[in-house]
Each structure stands twice: as structure tokens, then as C-alpha cells.
């Protein structure tokens, strides 16, 4: 794109899609297979957003078991069609497809692109997982780029994903380029701030009460249909 560009970075889980079912069921299967106590419901919901290794470590998976735990999780999340498909009753799918796009998201993405923004998915989920999810739910054609964590965990945190995105698209603040993050968890807010950008928080996502305020979201919106207006207002003010 020509400079100056205005980039809108979009989180995936809890921002574009309601993905808790597939993540949580895959985590439960993982802990059962490891022979470890399954975390309670509140803790299971905290798996949505951060890198899976971070959540596993928080739930006492030792470093010596981490690679095996992640491999088991990914087998259920990416490969094994053992969960009920919420979009097609009677069908079985892997965890990544126990997922639905929040109503109104496609329309908001279409409007943002029509407004001239570069739309980039920026997720802590590995990119090899993000790509098929976006393709399956017809989001790929509404985005200009899909960027996620690396398979080998060398690119893991949100700030690393954002910097990777910026490098790939030639983002250059000196040329007048600007960016804004849209997300629902502290990882989005903290990662964006580390890269010198603000975050609009999504109330419909998975943040516990008060989390987005505590981490300093620039603004928090309540509904999907507020995304375009919030983005336009932000860039009009900056």
C-alpha cells in the first residue's frame, strides 16, 4: 500500500470469532490425556487470548512436559474431528472449527476496507492455525493480511506478532503510517502499547471484569456494530 497507510490490527479469538468452545474442549482433553486435574471453568476461560504455553505454565504444566502438552492440545485443536460442529448439527470437527463468527463482523470489515484501512489479523494463535480458520469462516477475503505466532514459539507474544506484521507490510511511522489494535484481552493492550500503538477493547470478548480498564485500553466498545465508528473517530483525532 502507498504511504501513509492506516492499519487496523484485529485479534481473532473473542474479537472476530466466538471460539471458547473449541479451545476449552481441547484443553480439557489435553489435561485428561496428561492425567492432570482439569482446571475449573473460570481458569479454562483464561486460556482464550494468551499463547497456549503461557496458559499451560500458569496451570502448573512443568517445562519438562510442555512440548507434549502443546502437541496433545494441537492434535485436538487442529486435527481430531471429535467435537460437535456448532454450525452443522451432527457433524464432528476439530476444536478450531468449534467456532462461530460474531454477528456483524463481516459487515464491519467490509466497511473498514471501504474506508481505506489496511486490515491485518494479529493473533497470538499460531499462524498455521489462523489461516484455515479464516478461510473456513470466509474472513480471508475481508482481510489484507493474516499474521500469527510461529509454530516453533520464536514469535509468541502479541508485540512480536505486531512487529512481524509491520515488517511484512512495510509499516513506516516516519512515512506517516498509523496503526490501531482492536482486541479483547490484556495481551492485545500490552502488546500494542509495547509497539507504541493504542487499543480499542471489545466488551463482547473474553476479558474478565476490569481487565481492559486495568491494562489501559484507549477506549472500550460494547457492540460489534460500533467498530467502524470507533476506528474512524480514533484516526480523526490522531
Secondary structure, 3 states (H helix, E strand, C coil): CCCCCEEEEECCECCCEECHHHHHHHHHHHHHHHCCCCCCHHHHHCCCCCCHHHHHHHCCCCHHHHHHHHHHHHHHHHHCCCEECCCCCCCEECHHHCCEECCCHHHHHHHHHHCCCEEEEEEEEEHHHHHHHHHHCCCHHHCCEEEEECCCCCCCCHHHHHHHHHHHHCCCHHHCCEEEEEECCHHHHHHHHHCCCEEEEECCCCCCCCHHHHCCCCEEECCHHHHHHHHHHHHHHC
